[in-house]
């Protein structure tokens, strides 16, 4: 009976892990677009100030 209980707990843990991983991946891809846009904006901002600083 103990082996059967361990098997059920193991299967439930694996299913729970897959569900959590799915939520994490969904949140990551949902935030990926804004993060990329912010990163591009920061790069343009840094390049603008770098050019402005070197022209002095």
NORSUL-V675346 format. One record per helix or strand. SS is the DSSP state (H for helix, E for strand). FROM is the first residue (numbers start at 0). TO is the last residue. If there is no record, write none. Layout:
SS;FROM;TO / SS;FROM;TO
//
This chain:
H;1;53
//
